[in-house]
Amino acid sequence: MVIWDKVWTDLWSNKVRTMLAVLSIAAGVFAIGAVFGMVDQLLSGMDTAHQSVFPSHLNMYLTDEIDRDMADALADIDGVEDVELLNSVTVRYKVNPEDEWQRAQMIVRDDYGGQKYDVVQLTEGEWPAKDYIAIERLSSQHFGIDMGDSVIFELEGTDRSMQVTGKIRHPFVPPPQFGGDANFFTSAEGLERFGFEEDKYSQLLARVEPYSLEYTKDVASEIKDRLAKENVSVAVTFYQDPEKHWGRLFVEGISLVMQVLAVVSLFTSVILVLNTLTALITQQTNQIGIIKAIGGSTTTILKTYMAEVLAYGLLALLVSLPLGVTVAFGITQWFLNLFNIDYETFQFSNRALIYQGIAAVAAPLVAALWPVLQGAAITVREAIASYGLGSGGFGSGWFDRAVEKIGSALLPSHYALALSNTFRRKGRLALTQLVLIAAGTMFLIIMNLSASLTWTLESEFARRTYDIQINFEDQERIDQAVALAQSVAGVEDAQGWFSQPATILREGQRTSEAGLGAYIEGVPVDSMYTPLVVKGRWLEPGDENRRVIVMNKETADDNGIKVGDVVTLDLGTLGEDDWQVIGLYQVIFGGSFSTESFYAPQEAVFRATKKYNQAGTLFVRTQFHSTEYVAAVSNQLKDLYKARHMDVFYTQTTYEDRRNAGSQFGITINMLLALAVIVALVGGIGLMGSLSISVVERTREIGVMRAVGAVSRRLMSMFVMEGILQGLLSWALAVPLSLIISQPMANALGQTMFEANLDFAYDFGAIFVWLAMVLIISIVASVLPARNATVISVRESLAYE
């Protein structure tokens, strides 16, 4: 009972110290709960939602249409579990007659009531019928098209208005915030209005049994061969893991930073506890001596202070656990909603709760053990003799004397005393600095990661020297398309690209990308776009007549292809040709789900395909590059080509691409900024706790100084200066440390997100942001407790225990 009486007295009689100790622990515990809870719920929530819609193992887009009989024949292939048919066609729409046409996807399922794979769910209204459509619910939110609205679609020879009578959740469409198109749904009868035959489909979904990625690719090859015998080609095939959500890419990169942050948070919590208990033991050294003098044992002292630490930890857990769980759930819910995943039922991570318990209870007890053992081991004489207003040993060494000399030479007397006090208790200073340096370093690292992501995106678009991309529905003559473009005022240059479906062969056999349906892109050697080449080189003058290609690094790695190797590209009915790999590129931003591309000299592709002077894509560079100017030129080009009966499939400006890419990267950047705020909070509370405990501990010292005539304003300025000096010291050390660590972290983040290093950028502005934050925290942390100490009487100050 005596032990608990003292614990209660210490906790209740020193409410400020108790609050600061609890907040110091709670800050780190909260960060652990929020970070681990968020990571676990994000990944598990995405995967659970993915698994619930029976995801297909492969998704094939065909260049021709097939019927149900063909699908049944494909389902009989060994390893194929079943096949489901659907259509997904690109259309143009607008809501009001005066609006510009916008690109959209029109989706048709073979049987909405009997879906097998990639199941779409009706969330409101009715399934689409012949004269009515449904809209994907994220598209409804993003584009402002609601139930009952009419949408005008561009049809052959006329336009038709169709009413929205349903909303559908589609689990496999890019979020509109990431630049995805609007998605509409219609029935097979409704698709006839767009010029498609009923019961004809150009897309198939399939599962294999037993599942493995390698086996799925083998089955895809067999399906592709079976289709080829029916003169049906595969345009592109997407593979997906049935257990893992396709959007994990956006989470796994940031989770690396989160895990590091969690470890740093736990470290700072331990340091904060160690700092708090060291200060407490130092302050109560005389009490330890008295306990020993009246017969108290070392074990009694150990139990007393460890019980006090346990109370701090439990109170911190009480504060931080619900807050961490709530924040983790809220951020998870917001993020998953972007990916069209309902996450309405409150959930939490068991792992995060366990880690919070360890951080709040076990970690503080372990951290407190050393200072408590030191205090318990002190003799009665040492304990009673050491308590007072001494300097803590300051002034005995050369460093201390140098500090005093500098302070007396450069600063007023009270600021010189603040400088000496900063280094008076070096152990406590070191612990406080560890917390602040860790927080400052992580804050700067996170800001640098954000800056590096932004710079990587800017570098990607700097490799695009065009302003407008125009895709034609059919191949057009390059000379004619370019001449028409150059006839428009404001067009500086234009060039056409030719695309041809191709399949990679190596030593006469398909590579493991079988069925990927890559495209060989015939491009001028002075092309207006150069991807990020990570190995080898890009096309250059002299390559015009050589059969050389630059291929995707991921495909090359999957198949053991290196720069200098020779591969065969199967061009279908156009035959096969050998090509040498001269470079590997990495996709940084590919817009929506894009196909695999192999870049080759245009003249060489023309000769291989026996198709000359043709282009399906036109790139245009304008004289001026403002958003409005480029958009105006783009509209003129569309009207011009339409008047010449050159049907434009869609157009995209670089500004629109940049905006879409910014939306995708913005999710990661915003999460990084949120983490930076959490880190700053942890470091700020750590500094506040350390400085406030130091001020409270020296209440008697304040009383002595007031007794000899020191005014409150001068006392407060002295403590504020002490806090500022500690903040400045940590800032000066965190800046170079962040510079050393940031680039490896940026490389790791880039490799996790898209298997390429980020273009590193150091955010020098963040240095001054952190400086301002440290100064503000230092001032607040020292002013409030110092003011409380200076308003009490001299008698109360001298009587303080």
C-alpha positions in Angstrom: 0.0 0.0 0.0 2.9 2.4 0.8 4.2 1.9 -2.7 0.9 2.7 -4.3 0.4 5.7 -2.0 3.7 7.1 -3.3 2.9 6.3 -6.9 -0.5 8.0 -6.5 1.0 11.0 -4.8 3.6 11.4 -7.6 1.0 11.1 -10.3 -1.6 13.4 -8.7 0.6 16.0 -7.0 2.6 16.6 -10.2 -0.1 16.8 -12.8 2.0 18.7 -15.3 4.8 16.2 -15.2 2.3 13.3 -15.3 0.6 14.8 -18.3 3.8 15.4 -20.2 5.1 11.9 -19.5 1.8 10.3 -20.7 1.7 12.5 -23.8 5.4 11.7 -24.6 4.6 8.0 -24.5 1.2 8.4 -26.2 2.7 10.2 -29.2 4.8 7.3 -30.2 2.2 4.7 -29.3 -0.4 6.6 -31.4 2.0 6.7 -34.4 2.5 3.0 -34.2 -1.2 2.2 -34.0 -2.0 4.6 -36.8 0.8 3.4 -39.1 0.5 -0.4 -38.6 -3.3 -0.3 -38.4 -3.4 1.7 -41.7 -1.0 -0.6 -43.5 -2.7 -3.8 -42.4 -6.2 -2.6 -43.1 -5.3 -1.2 -46.5 -3.7 -4.3 -47.8 -6.2 -6.7 -46.2 -9.2 -4.5 -47.2 -8.0 -4.4 -50.8 -7.3 -8.1 -51.0 -10.6 -9.1 -49.4 -12.6 -6.9 -51.8 -10.6 -8.3 -54.7 -11.2 -11.9 -53.7 -14.9 -11.3 -53.2 -15.6 -10.6 -56.9 -14.0 -13.9 -58.1 -11.2 -12.3 -60.1 -10.3 -13.8 -63.4 -6.8 -15.1 -63.9 -6.4 -13.8 -67.4 -8.3 -11.1 -69.3 -7.9 -11.2 -73.1 -8.8 -8.4 -75.5 -9.3 -9.7 -79.1 -8.9 -8.0 -82.4 -11.9 -9.9 -83.7 -15.2 -11.1 -82.2 -16.1 -14.5 -81.1 -19.4 -16.1 -80.0 -20.5 -18.4 -77.2 -19.8 -21.6 -79.2 -16.1 -20.5 -79.5 -16.1 -19.7 -75.8 -17.4 -23.2 -75.0 -14.6 -24.7 -77.1 -12.0 -22.6 -75.3 -13.4 -23.8 -71.9 -12.6 -27.4 -73.0 -8.9 -26.7 -73.1 -6.9 -28.6 -70.4 -6.5 -26.3 -67.4 -9.3 -23.9 -68.2 -11.8 -23.7 -65.4 -14.3 -21.7 -67.4 -14.6 -18.8 -69.8 -16.8 -15.7 -69.7 -17.4 -13.3 -72.5 -18.0 -9.5 -72.5 -17.4 -6.4 -74.6 -15.7 -3.2 -73.7 -15.6 -0.6 -76.5 -14.5 3.0 -76.6 -17.3 5.5 -77.2 -17.7 9.3 -77.1 -20.3 11.1 -75.0 -21.5 14.4 -73.7 -24.1 15.4 -71.3 -25.2 18.7 -72.9 -25.4 19.4 -76.7 -23.0 22.3 -76.4 -20.4 20.2 -74.5 -17.2 18.8 -76.1 -17.2 15.1 -76.8 -15.5 13.1 -74.1 -14.0 9.6 -74.3 -15.7 6.8 -72.3 -15.8 3.0 -72.1 -19.1 1.1 -72.8 -19.1 -2.3 -71.1 -21.4 -5.2 -71.9 -21.5 -8.4 -69.8 -22.7 -11.6 -71.4 -25.2 -12.1 -68.6 -25.5 -9.7 -65.8 -27.5 -12.1 -63.7 -25.1 -15.0 -64.2 -21.6 -13.4 -63.9 -18.7 -15.7 -63.2 -15.6 -13.6 -62.9 -14.7 -9.9 -62.2 -18.2 -9.6 -60.9 -19.8 -6.1 -61.2 -22.4 -5.2 -58.6 -25.6 -3.2 -59.0 -25.6 -0.5 -56.2 -28.6 1.5 -57.2 -31.4 1.3 -59.7 -31.7 -1.4 -62.4 -29.4 -3.4 -64.6 -29.1 -1.8 -68.1 -31.6 -2.6 -70.8 -31.9 -1.9 -74.5 -32.8 1.7 -74.3 -31.2 2.5 -70.9 -27.7 2.5 -69.5 -26.1 2.3 -66.2 -23.0 4.2 -65.0 -20.1 3.1 -62.9 -20.6 4.7 -59.5 -17.2 6.4 -59.2 -17.8 7.8 -62.7 -21.1 9.1 -61.5 -19.4 10.9 -58.5 -16.5 12.2 -60.5 -18.3 13.4 -63.7 -21.5 14.5 -62.0 -23.8 12.2 -63.9 -26.6 10.9 -61.7 -29.7 8.6 -61.9 -32.3 9.9 -64.4 -29.8 12.0 -66.3 -29.6 11.6 -70.1 -26.2 11.1 -71.8 -25.7 11.8 -75.5 -23.6 9.2 -77.4 -21.9 9.6 -80.8 -23.2 6.9 -83.1 -22.6 6.3 -86.8 -24.5 8.9 -88.7 -26.4 10.3 -85.8 -26.3 10.9 -82.0 -28.5 9.3 -79.5 -29.5 10.2 -75.9 -29.8 7.4 -73.4 -31.1 7.7 -69.8 -29.1 6.5 -66.8 -31.3 4.0 -64.8 -28.6 2.3 -62.6 -25.3 2.6 -60.9 -22.8 -0.2 -60.9 -19.6 -0.9 -58.9 -16.9 -2.2 -61.2 -13.9 -3.5 -59.3 -11.4 -3.3 -62.1 -11.6 0.2 -63.6 -9.0 2.9 -63.0 -10.3 5.5 -60.5 -11.4 8.7 -62.3 -9.2 10.6 -59.9 -6.3 8.7 -61.5 -7.3 9.8 -65.0 -9.6 6.9 -65.8 -12.4 7.4 -68.4 -16.1 7.4 -67.5 -17.5 3.9 -67.6 -21.1 3.1 -68.8 -22.9 -0.2 -69.1 -25.5 -1.4 -71.6 -27.1 -4.7 -72.6 -26.2 -6.8 -75.6 -29.2 -5.3 -77.4 -28.1 -1.8 -76.5 -24.7 -2.4 -77.9 -26.3 -3.0 -81.3 -27.0 0.7 -81.5 -23.2 1.2 -81.5 -22.7 -1.0 -84.5 -21.9 -4.3 -82.8 -23.6 -7.6 -83.5 -25.6 -9.2 -80.7 -23.9 -12.3 -79.1 -20.5 -11.3 -80.5 -17.8 -10.5 -78.0 -14.2 -9.1 -78.2 -13.1 -9.8 -74.7 -12.9 -13.0 -72.6 -12.2 -13.8 -68.9 -10.9 -17.1 -67.8 -9.6 -19.0 -64.8 -7.2 -21.9 -64.7 -6.9 -24.9 -62.4 -4.6 -25.3 -60.5 -3.6 -21.6 -60.4 -0.1 -20.3 -60.8 1.1 -17.4 -62.9 3.4 -19.6 -65.0 0.6 -22.1 -65.7 -1.8 -19.3 -66.5 0.6 -18.0 -69.1 0.9 -21.5 -70.6 -2.8 -21.8 -70.8 -3.0 -18.3 -72.4 -0.6 -19.5 -75.1 -2.9 -22.5 -75.8 -5.9 -20.2 -76.0 -4.1 -17.8 -78.3 -3.1 -20.7 -80.6 -6.7 -22.0 -80.6 -8.0 -18.6 -81.5 -5.3 -18.2 -84.2 -6.7 -21.3 -86.0 -10.0 -19.4 -86.2 -8.2 -16.3 -87.6 -8.8 -14.4 -84.3 -5.9 -12.5 -82.9 -5.2 -11.5 -79.3 -4.6 -7.7 -78.9 -3.5 -7.8 -75.3 -3.7 -10.0 -72.2 -3.7 -9.0 -68.6 -2.8 -11.4 -65.8 -3.8 -10.9 -62.2 -3.2 -12.6 -58.9 -6.6 -13.8 -57.6 -5.4 -13.2 -54.0 -3.9 -9.7 -54.4 -5.6 -6.5 -55.4 -4.2 -4.8 -58.5 -3.9 -1.5 -56.6 -1.5 -2.8 -54.1 1.3 -1.0 -56.1 0.0 2.3 -54.7 0.2 1.0 -51.1 3.2 -1.2 -51.0 5.5 1.7 -52.0 4.3 4.0 -49.2 4.1 1.1 -46.7 7.9 0.9 -46.8 8.1 4.5 -45.5 5.3 3.7 -43.0 7.2 0.8 -41.6 10.3 2.9 -41.1 8.3 5.6 -39.5 6.7 3.0 -37.1 10.2 1.8 -36.0 11.3 5.4 -35.5 8.2 6.2 -33.5 8.8 3.2 -31.2 12.4 4.3 -30.8 11.3 7.9 -29.9 8.8 6.5 -27.4 11.5 4.5 -25.6 13.8 7.5 -25.6 11.1 9.8 -24.3 10.4 7.4 -21.4 14.0 7.1 -20.6 14.4 10.8 -20.6 11.3 11.3 -18.4 12.4 8.7 -15.8 16.0 10.0 -15.7 14.6 13.5 -14.9 12.3 12.0 -12.3 14.9 10.0 -10.6 17.3 12.9 -10.5 14.6 15.2 -9.0 13.7 12.6 -6.4 17.2 11.6 -5.4 16.7 12.9 -1.9 13.4 11.0 -1.5 15.3 7.8 -2.5 17.8 8.6 0.2 15.1 9.1 2.8 13.4 5.8 1.8 16.7 4.0 2.3 17.4 5.8 5.5 14.1 4.5 7.1 14.8 0.9 5.9 13.5 0.8 2.4 15.3 -1.8 0.2 16.5 -1.5 -3.4 13.7 -3.8 -4.4 11.2 -1.5 -2.8 12.5 1.5 -4.7 12.6 -0.5 -7.9 9.0 -1.6 -7.5 7.9 2.0 -6.7 9.3 3.6 -9.8 8.5 0.7 -12.1 4.9 0.9 -10.9 4.9 4.6 -11.7 6.2 3.8 -15.2 3.5 1.2 -15.6 0.9 3.8 -14.7 2.3 6.2 -17.3 2.2 3.5 -19.9 -1.4 2.4 -19.2 -2.6 6.0 -19.2 -0.8 6.6 -22.5 -2.4 3.5 -23.9 -5.8 4.7 -22.8 -5.2 7.9 -24.7 -3.5 6.6 -27.8 -5.2 3.3 -28.5 -8.7 4.7 -29.5 -7.1 7.6 -31.3 -4.7 5.4 -33.3 -7.5 2.9 -34.2 -9.8 5.7 -35.3 -7.2 7.5 -37.4 -6.1 4.2 -39.0 -9.7 3.3 -39.9 -10.5 6.8 -41.2 -7.5 7.0 -43.5 -8.1 3.4 -44.7 -11.7 4.1 -45.5 -10.8 7.2 -47.5 -8.1 5.5 -49.5 -10.1 2.4 -50.2 -13.0 4.5 -51.4 -10.7 5.8 -54.1 -10.4 2.2 -55.3 -14.1 1.7 -55.3 -14.0 -0.5 -52.2 -16.7 -0.2 -49.6 -15.2 -0.1 -46.1 -18.1 1.0 -43.9 -17.9 -1.4 -40.9 -15.5 -0.1 -38.3 -12.4 -2.4 -38.2 -9.0 -2.5 -36.6 -5.7 -4.4 -36.9 -5.0 -6.9 -34.1 -1.3 -6.6 -34.9 -1.5 -2.8 -34.4 -3.2 -3.3 -31.0 -0.5 -5.7 -29.9 2.3 -3.3 -31.0 0.6 -0.5 -29.2 0.4 -2.5 -26.0 4.0 -3.4 -26.3 5.0 0.2 -27.0 2.9 1.6 -24.2 3.7 -1.0 -21.5 6.7 -3.2 -22.2 8.9 -0.6 -24.0 8.6 2.0 -21.2 9.4 -0.6 -18.5 12.5 -1.7 -20.4 13.5 1.9 -21.1 13.0 2.9 -17.4 14.9 0.0 -16.0 18.4 1.5 -16.4 17.7 4.9 -14.7 15.6 3.2 -12.0 18.4 0.8 -11.2 20.9 3.6 -11.1 18.7 5.5 -8.7 18.0 2.5 -6.5 21.7 1.7 -6.2 22.7 5.1 -4.8 23.7 5.2 -1.1 21.9 7.3 1.5 24.8 9.7 1.9 25.1 10.2 -1.9 21.4 10.6 -2.3 21.1 13.3 0.4 24.3 15.1 -0.6 23.6 15.2 -4.3 20.2 17.0 -4.2 20.2 20.7 -4.5 20.8 23.4 -6.9 24.2 22.4 -8.2 25.3 22.5 -11.7 25.1 18.8 -12.3 28.8 18.6 -12.8 28.9 21.4 -15.4 32.1 23.4 -15.6 34.6 20.7 -14.8 35.6 19.8 -18.3 37.1 21.7 -21.2 33.9 21.6 -23.2 31.9 23.2 -20.4 34.5 25.9 -19.9 34.5 26.6 -23.6 30.7 26.9 -23.6 30.8 29.3 -20.6 33.5 31.4 -22.3 31.5 31.6 -25.6 28.3 32.5 -23.7 29.9 35.2 -21.6 31.6 36.7 -24.6 28.7 36.8 -27.0 25.5 36.7 -25.0 23.8 38.7 -22.1 24.3 37.1 -18.7 20.9 35.4 -18.6 21.2 34.0 -22.1 24.8 32.8 -21.3 23.3 31.0 -18.3 20.7 29.4 -20.7 23.5 28.2 -22.9 25.3 26.6 -20.0 22.0 25.1 -18.7 21.5 23.5 -22.2 24.7 21.4 -21.7 24.4 21.1 -17.9 22.8 17.6 -18.0 24.4 16.1 -21.1 22.7 12.7 -20.7 19.3 14.3 -20.8 20.3 16.6 -23.6 21.5 13.6 -25.6 18.2 11.8 -25.1 16.2 14.8 -26.1 18.4 15.3 -29.1 17.9 11.7 -30.2 14.1 12.3 -30.3 14.3 15.6 -32.0 17.0 14.5 -34.5 15.0 11.3 -35.3 11.8 13.3 -35.8 13.5 16.0 -37.8 15.4 13.6 -40.0 12.2 11.6 -40.8 10.2 14.8 -41.5 12.9 15.9 -43.9 13.2 12.5 -45.5 9.4 12.3 -46.1 9.4 15.8 -47.6 12.3 14.8 -49.8 10.5 11.7 -51.0 7.5 13.8 -51.9 9.8 16.2 -53.8 11.5 13.3 -55.5 8.1 11.8 -56.7 7.1 15.2 -58.0 10.5 15.7 -59.8 10.3 12.1 -61.2 7.0 13.0 -62.7 8.3 16.3 -64.1 11.3 14.4 -65.6 8.9 12.0 -67.3 6.9 14.7 -68.9 10.1 16.6 -69.9 10.8 13.6 -72.1 7.6 14.4 -74.0 8.3 17.2 -76.4 4.7 17.1 -77.9 1.6 18.8 -76.7 -1.2 16.8 -78.3 -1.6 13.1 -79.0 -4.1 12.1 -81.6 -5.2 8.5 -82.1 -7.0 7.6 -85.3 -9.6 4.8 -85.6 -7.7 3.4 -88.6 -4.2 3.8 -90.0 -3.9 7.0 -92.0 -1.2 8.2 -94.4 1.6 9.9 -92.5 2.3 12.6 -95.1 -1.3 13.6 -95.3 -1.9 13.6 -91.5 1.2 15.6 -90.9 0.5 18.1 -93.7 -3.0 18.7 -92.4 -1.6 19.3 -88.9 1.0 21.7 -90.1 -1.6 23.7 -92.0 -3.2 24.7 -88.7 -1.9 28.0 -87.2 0.0 27.4 -84.1 1.3 23.9 -85.0 5.1 23.8 -84.8 5.8 20.2 -85.8 4.0 16.8 -86.1 5.1 13.2 -86.5 3.2 9.9 -87.0 3.8 6.6 -85.2 2.9 3.2 -86.6 1.8 0.3 -84.4 1.5 -3.4 -85.1 0.5 -6.2 -82.7 3.4 -8.6 -82.0 4.3 -11.5 -79.8 7.8 -12.1 -78.5 9.6 -15.4 -79.5 12.9 -16.5 -78.2 14.8 -19.4 -79.9 11.5 -20.1 -81.8 9.4 -20.4 -78.6 7.1 -17.9 -76.9 8.6 -16.2 -73.9 6.8 -16.4 -70.6 4.8 -13.3 -71.5 2.8 -15.5 -73.9 -0.3 -13.8 -75.0 0.7 -10.4 -73.6 -0.1 -9.0 -77.0 2.7 -6.5 -77.2 2.8 -3.8 -79.9 5.9 -2.9 -81.9 5.9 0.9 -82.3 7.6 2.2 -85.4 8.9 5.6 -84.3 11.2 8.2 -86.0 14.6 8.2 -84.4 14.0 11.9 -83.5 10.8 10.9 -81.8 8.8 13.4 -79.7 8.8 10.9 -76.7 11.7 9.0 -75.2 10.9 6.6 -72.3 13.2 6.3 -69.3 16.0 4.0 -70.6 17.5 2.2 -67.7 19.9 -0.1 -69.6 21.5 0.2 -73.0 20.4 3.1 -75.2 17.5 4.7 -77.1 17.2 4.8 -80.9 19.5 7.2 -82.6 20.5 8.4 -86.1 22.0 5.4 -88.1 19.4 3.0 -86.7 16.8 3.8 -89.3 17.3 0.6 -91.3 18.4 -1.7 -88.5 16.1 -4.2 -86.9 16.7 -3.1 -83.3 14.2 -2.6 -80.5 14.0 -1.0 -77.1 11.8 -3.2 -74.8 10.3 -3.0 -71.4 12.7 -3.9 -68.6 10.1 -5.9 -66.7 9.4 -8.2 -69.6 13.1 -8.5 -70.3 13.8 -9.5 -66.7 11.0 -12.0 -66.6 12.5 -13.8 -69.6 16.2 -13.4 -69.0 16.6 -11.1 -72.0 19.6 -8.7 -71.9 20.8 -5.8 -74.0 22.4 -7.3 -77.1 20.2 -10.4 -77.2 18.3 -11.3 -80.4 14.6 -12.0 -80.1 11.9 -12.9 -82.7 8.8 -10.8 -83.0 5.8 -12.7 -84.4 3.8 -10.2 -86.4 0.9 -12.7 -87.0 0.0 -13.0 -90.7 2.9 -10.6 -91.5 5.5 -13.2 -90.5 8.4 -13.3 -88.1 11.6 -11.3 -87.9 14.7 -11.3 -85.7 15.4 -8.1 -83.8 18.3 -7.1 -81.5 17.6 -5.6 -78.1 19.6 -2.4 -77.8 17.9 -0.9 -74.7 15.5 -1.5 -71.8 13.0 1.1 -70.6 10.9 1.5 -67.5 7.4 2.8 -67.4 7.0 5.6 -64.9 3.5 6.7 -65.9 1.5 4.9 -68.5 -1.8 6.6 -68.1 -4.5 4.0 -67.7 -3.8 0.3 -68.2 -1.6 0.4 -71.3 -0.3 -2.3 -73.4 3.3 -3.5 -73.7 5.3 -1.5 -76.4 8.5 -2.3 -78.2 10.1 0.7 -79.9 11.8 0.2 -83.2 12.9 2.5 -86.1 9.9 3.3 -88.2 11.6 2.5 -91.6 12.6 -1.0 -90.3 9.1 -1.7 -89.1 7.6 -0.6 -92.4 9.9 -3.0 -94.3 9.1 -5.8 -91.8 5.3 -5.3 -92.1 5.2 -4.3 -95.8 3.1 -1.4 -94.7 4.5 2.0 -95.6 3.6 5.7 -94.8 1.0 4.7 -92.3 0.3 5.9 -88.7 -2.3 5.3 -86.2 -1.0 7.9 -83.8 0.0 11.5 -84.5 2.0 13.6 -82.0 1.8 17.4 -82.4 4.0 20.1 -80.9 2.4 23.6 -80.7 4.1 27.0 -80.9 2.9 28.0 -77.4 2.2 25.6 -74.5 -0.4 27.1 -72.3 -3.4 24.9 -71.5 -5.9 27.1 -73.3 -3.7 27.5 -76.4 -3.1 23.7 -76.7 -6.8 22.9 -76.2 -7.8 25.3 -78.9 -5.3 23.8 -81.4 -6.5 20.3 -80.4 -10.1 21.2 -81.2 -9.1 22.7 -84.6 -7.2 19.5 -85.5 -10.2 17.3 -84.5 -12.5 19.4 -86.6 -10.1 19.4 -89.5 -9.6 15.6 -89.6 -13.3 15.0 -89.2 -14.0 17.2 -92.2 -11.5 15.1 -94.2 -13.2 11.9 -93.0 -10.2 10.8 -91.0 -11.9 9.5 -87.9 -10.2 10.5 -84.6 -10.5 7.8 -81.9 -9.5 10.1 -79.2 -7.2 13.0 -78.4 -5.2 13.7 -75.3 -3.1 16.8 -74.4 0.0 16.6 -72.4 -1.6 18.8 -69.8 -4.4 16.2 -69.4 -1.8 13.5 -69.1 0.1 15.6 -66.5 -3.1 16.2 -64.5 -4.0 12.5 -64.5 -0.5 11.5 -63.5 -0.5 14.1 -60.8 -3.7 12.6 -59.5 -2.1 9.2 -59.3 1.1 10.4 -57.7 -0.9 12.8 -55.5 -2.3 10.0 -53.5 1.1 8.8 -52.5 2.4 12.4 -52.0 -0.6 13.3 -49.8 0.0 10.2 -47.6 3.6 11.1 -47.3 2.7 14.6 -46.2 0.2 13.1 -43.6 3.1 11.0 -42.3 5.3 14.1 -42.1 2.7 15.7 -39.8 2.6 12.6 -37.6 6.4 12.7 -37.3 6.4 16.4 -36.5 3.8 15.7 -33.8 5.9 13.0 -32.2 9.0 15.1 -32.2 7.2 18.2 -31.0 5.7 16.4 -28.0 9.0 14.9 -27.3 10.7 18.3 -27.1 7.8 19.8 -25.2 7.9 16.9 -22.6 11.7 17.2 -22.2 11.8 20.9 -21.8 8.7 21.1 -19.6 10.0 18.4 -17.2 13.3 20.3 -17.1 11.5 23.5 -16.1 9.3 21.8 -13.5 12.4 20.1 -12.1 14.1 23.5 -11.6 11.2 25.2 -9.9 13.3 25.6 -6.7 16.1 27.1 -8.8 13.6 29.6 -10.2 12.6 30.5 -6.6 16.3 31.2 -5.7 16.8 33.4 -8.7 13.6 35.3 -8.0 14.7 35.7 -4.3 17.8 37.5 -5.5 15.9 39.8 -7.7 15.4 38.1 -11.1 12.2 39.3 -12.8 9.7 36.9 -14.3 10.3 38.2 -17.9 14.0 37.6 -17.7 13.5 34.1 -16.3 11.1 33.2 -19.0 13.4 34.5 -21.7 16.2 32.4 -20.3 14.1 29.2 -20.5 12.8 30.1 -23.9 16.4 30.5 -25.1 17.3 27.2 -23.6 14.5 25.5 -25.6 15.5 27.4 -28.8 19.1 26.3 -28.4 18.1 22.7 -28.1 15.8 23.0 -31.2 18.5 24.6 -33.2 21.0 22.0 -32.3 18.7 19.2 -33.3 17.9 21.0 -36.6 21.6 21.4 -37.4 22.2 17.7 -37.0 19.0 16.5 -38.7 19.7 18.4 -42.0 22.9 16.6 -43.0 21.6 13.3 -41.7 18.5 13.5 -43.9 20.7 14.4 -46.9 22.6 11.1 -46.4 19.5 8.9 -45.9 17.0 10.5 -48.2 18.4 9.3 -51.5 18.6 5.5 -50.6 15.1 5.8 -49.3 13.9 7.5 -52.5 15.6 4.7 -54.5 13.9 2.0 -52.4 10.5 3.7 -52.8 11.0 4.0 -56.6 12.0 0.4 -56.9 9.0 -0.7 -54.9 6.5 1.4 -57.0 7.8 0.9 -60.5 11.2 -0.8 -60.3 13.2 2.3 -61.1 15.0 4.8 -58.9 13.3 8.1 -58.3 14.9 11.2 -59.7 16.1 12.5 -56.4 15.3 16.0 -55.3 16.2 17.5 -51.9 13.4 19.8 -50.7 15.5 22.7 -49.3 12.3 24.6 -48.4 11.5 21.8 -45.9 14.7 22.7 -44.0 13.2 26.0 -43.1 9.8 24.6 -42.5 11.2 22.2 -39.9 13.3 25.1 -38.5 10.2 27.1 -38.0 8.4 24.2 -36.5 11.2 23.4 -34.1 11.4 27.1 -33.0 7.6 27.3 -32.4 7.6 24.1 -30.5 10.6 25.2 -28.4 9.0 28.5 -27.5 5.6 26.9 -26.7 7.2 24.1 -24.7 9.3 26.4 -22.5 7.0 29.4 -22.2 4.0 27.7 -20.7 5.7 25.8 -17.8 8.2 28.6 -17.2 5.3 31.0 -16.8 3.5 28.7 -14.4 6.7 28.4 -12.4 7.3 32.2 -12.2 3.8 33.1 -11.0 4.1 31.1 -7.8 5.6 32.8 -4.7 9.2 32.5 -3.7 8.2 30.5 -0.6 6.3 28.0 -2.7 9.2 27.7 -5.2 11.7 27.0 -2.4 9.4 24.5 -0.8 8.8 22.6 -4.1 9.7 18.9 -4.1 
